Amino acid sequence: MEDQSKELAGLHGVLIVHKDYDQVAQLSLFLKEQGFYCHYVKSGLEAIKKFETEEGIKTLIIQENNLPLNAYKTIDYIKTELNKNPYSIVLQESEGTEVIASQKLVPVDQFYLLGDNINILLDNINKQEKSVLKSAKSCCYSVEYLKEISDNSLEFIEESLQLFSASVAKDIGDLYLKVKTKDYEEIRKIAHKIKPSFAMVENFKGVELCDEITYKAKDDDFKKLIEELYSEFVQIQNALKQDYPNLNL
């Protein structure tokens, strides 16, 4: 488990929030020994400031009844207002702590009783990290660029994705028609036109295929490359249908 943990050391940091460092010193030391970079602050307000200024904090371990903001209010603010999504662990200091209805609405990933088996905590952090990495590798599109240029406007993002879907579907249809008529110059122009759409959703395989069609492909290569481009588009479409079911795709 130790080797497994240290493989993740360069991938993310852990922020521990507790009013008394002595209470979490052993936990912090353990995580550091596994290779994690640990931050420590005393309050939820300090945690929020940390997330506003620091990159790479992917795990939040926060004292449940921290003041002036408790764990639930802090997690809710970080996830809804800052649009950050750390793996969130509420640190409890006594068994049987009751979670009220409003707190149940806050997306907490794990509860950990201070003093319990730390290896269980570590195992869950590792599992979450692997899941995130697997998702990042397998995902065929990203809306990070759209978030950046729109200040994370959902309306703008959805409109852009809708436009992407409609325009690329039409353009790829045109590519198939041009292959039949052997209009290779027009194929290159259309591929060049499509390229920014794939770049917008950060599908770099699509970008590379467009470049291949535009600048390098021989006449006999076009059909195969267009089929590959279409396959990439279909993967994006299927992912969008899952992630944005309200879009007309």
C-alpha positions in Angstrom: 0.0 0.0 0.0 2.9 2.3 0.8 4.3 2.1 -2.7 0.9 2.6 -4.2 0.4 5.7 -2.2 3.7 7.2 -3.1 2.9 6.8 -6.8 0.2 9.4 -6.2 2.4 11.9 -4.3 3.0 14.2 -7.2 -0.6 14.2 -8.3 -2.4 16.0 -5.5 -2.2 17.6 -2.1 -4.3 17.1 1.0 -5.8 20.0 3.0 -6.5 19.2 6.7 -8.8 21.6 8.5 -8.9 21.5 12.3 -8.8 24.1 15.1 -6.1 22.1 17.0 -3.2 20.9 14.9 -2.1 18.5 17.7 -5.3 16.5 17.1 -4.4 15.9 13.5 -0.6 15.9 13.6 -0.4 12.1 13.5 -2.8 12.0 10.5 -0.8 14.7 8.7 2.5 13.0 9.4 1.2 9.6 8.1 0.0 11.2 4.8 3.3 13.0 4.4 5.1 9.7 4.9 3.0 8.3 2.0 4.3 11.1 -0.2 1.3 13.4 -0.1 1.9 17.1 0.2 -0.2 18.2 3.2 -1.5 21.7 3.9 -3.0 22.7 7.2 -5.4 25.5 8.2 -7.5 26.1 11.3 -10.8 27.1 9.9 -13.3 26.7 7.0 -12.7 30.3 6.0 -9.0 29.7 5.7 -9.8 26.5 3.7 -11.9 28.5 1.2 -9.0 31.0 0.8 -6.6 28.2 0.2 -8.8 26.7 -2.5 -9.0 30.2 -4.1 -5.3 30.5 -4.4 -3.8 27.0 -4.5 -3.9 24.5 -7.3 -3.4 20.7 -6.8 -5.5 20.3 -3.6 -7.7 17.3 -4.4 -8.5 16.0 -0.9 -10.1 18.0 1.8 -10.2 16.6 5.4 -12.2 18.9 7.6 -13.3 18.9 11.2 -17.1 18.4 11.3 -17.9 21.2 13.9 -15.3 23.7 12.9 -16.1 27.3 13.5 -17.3 29.8 12.2 -18.1 27.6 9.2 -18.7 23.9 9.8 -17.5 21.2 7.5 -20.8 21.0 5.5 -21.0 24.8 4.8 -17.3 24.9 3.9 -17.6 21.9 1.5 -20.8 23.3 0.0 -19.2 26.7 -0.7 -16.0 25.2 -2.2 -18.1 23.0 -4.6 -20.8 25.4 -5.5 -19.2 28.8 -5.4 -15.6 28.0 -6.3 -16.5 25.2 -8.7 -13.9 23.0 -7.1 -14.5 19.3 -6.5 -12.1 17.9 -3.9 -12.6 14.5 -2.4 -14.3 15.6 0.8 -13.8 13.9 4.1 -15.6 15.0 7.2 -13.5 14.4 10.3 -15.7 13.3 13.3 -14.4 13.2 16.8 -17.0 11.0 18.4 -19.1 8.0 17.2 -22.8 8.3 16.5 -22.6 12.0 15.5 -26.0 12.9 14.0 -26.1 14.4 10.6 -29.1 16.7 10.2 -31.3 16.8 7.0 -29.7 20.0 5.5 -26.2 18.5 6.0 -27.2 15.3 4.1 -27.7 17.5 1.0 -24.0 18.4 1.0 -21.9 16.0 -1.2 -19.6 14.5 1.4 -17.5 11.6 0.1 -16.5 10.0 3.3 -16.8 10.3 7.1 -13.7 9.5 9.2 -13.6 9.1 13.0 -10.4 10.5 14.3 -8.3 7.7 15.7 -9.8 5.0 13.4 -7.6 2.9 11.1 -5.7 5.4 8.9 -5.1 2.8 6.3 -8.8 2.7 5.5 -8.7 6.5 4.9 -5.7 6.2 2.7 -7.2 3.4 0.7 -10.3 5.5 0.0 -8.2 8.4 -1.1 -6.2 6.2 -3.4 -9.3 4.6 -4.9 -10.8 8.1 -5.6 -7.6 9.3 -7.2 -7.4 6.2 -9.5 -11.1 6.7 -10.5 -10.4 10.4 -11.4 -7.4 9.5 -13.4 -9.2 6.7 -15.2 -12.1 9.0 -16.0 -9.7 11.7 -17.3 -7.9 9.3 -19.6 -11.1 7.7 -21.0 -13.1 10.9 -21.5 -13.2 12.0 -25.1 -14.1 15.7 -24.5 -13.7 18.5 -22.0 -15.6 21.7 -21.4 -12.7 23.4 -19.4 -12.0 25.8 -22.3 -15.6 26.7 -22.5 -15.8 27.3 -18.7 -12.8 29.5 -18.9 -14.0 31.8 -21.6 -17.6 32.0 -20.3 -16.9 32.4 -16.5 -18.4 28.9 -16.2 -21.8 29.8 -17.7 -23.8 26.7 -18.1 -26.0 28.3 -20.7 -23.0 29.3 -22.8 -21.5 25.8 -22.5 -24.7 24.0 -23.5 -25.2 26.4 -26.5 -21.6 25.8 -27.6 -22.0 22.0 -27.3 -25.3 22.1 -29.2 -23.6 24.1 -32.0 -20.6 21.8 -32.0 -22.9 18.8 -32.4 -25.0 20.3 -35.2 -22.2 21.8 -37.2 -19.7 18.9 -37.0 -22.5 16.4 -37.9 -23.2 18.4 -41.1 -19.6 18.9 -42.0 -18.7 15.2 -41.6 -21.8 14.4 -43.8 -20.3 16.7 -46.4 -17.0 14.9 -46.1 -18.6 11.6 -47.0 -20.3 13.2 -50.0 -17.1 14.7 -51.2 -15.3 11.4 -51.0 -17.9 9.9 -53.3 -17.3 12.7 -55.8 -13.6 12.6 -55.3 -13.5 16.3 -54.6 -10.3 16.1 -52.5 -9.5 19.8 -52.4 -12.9 20.5 -50.8 -12.3 17.6 -48.3 -9.2 19.4 -47.1 -11.1 22.7 -46.7 -13.9 21.1 -44.7 -11.4 19.3 -42.4 -9.6 22.5 -41.8 -13.0 24.1 -41.0 -13.9 21.3 -38.5 -10.6 21.4 -36.6 -11.4 24.3 -34.3 -14.6 22.5 -33.2 -12.6 19.5 -31.9 -10.1 21.9 -30.4 -12.9 23.7 -28.5 -13.9 20.5 -26.7 -10.2 19.4 -26.3 -10.5 16.3 -28.4 -7.0 16.2 -29.6 -7.3 13.0 -31.6 -10.0 14.8 -33.7 -7.6 17.8 -34.1 -4.8 15.5 -35.3 -7.1 13.7 -37.8 -8.2 17.1 -39.2 -4.6 18.1 -39.7 -3.9 14.7 -41.3 -6.7 15.1 -43.7 -5.9 18.8 -44.5 -2.1 18.6 -44.9 -0.8 15.1 -45.3 -3.4 12.6 -46.6 -3.1 11.0 -50.0 -6.2 10.5 -52.1 -6.5 6.8 -51.0 -6.3 7.8 -47.3 -9.4 10.1 -47.1 -12.1 7.5 -46.6 -10.3 5.8 -43.7 -9.4 9.0 -42.0 -13.0 10.4 -42.3 -14.3 7.2 -40.8 -11.9 7.6 -37.9 -13.0 11.2 -37.5 -16.6 10.2 -37.5 -15.9 7.5 -34.9 -14.4 10.1 -32.6 -17.4 12.4 -33.1 -19.8 9.6 -32.2 -17.9 9.0 -29.0 -18.2 12.6 -28.1 -21.9 12.6 -29.0 -22.5 9.6 -26.8 -20.7 11.2 -23.9 -22.6 14.4 -24.3 -25.9 12.6 -24.3 -25.0 11.1 -20.9 -23.6 14.3 -19.4 -26.1 16.8 -20.9 -29.4 14.9 -21.4 -31.4 18.1 -21.9 -29.5 18.9 -25.2 -31.2 18.0 -28.5 -28.5 15.7 -29.8 
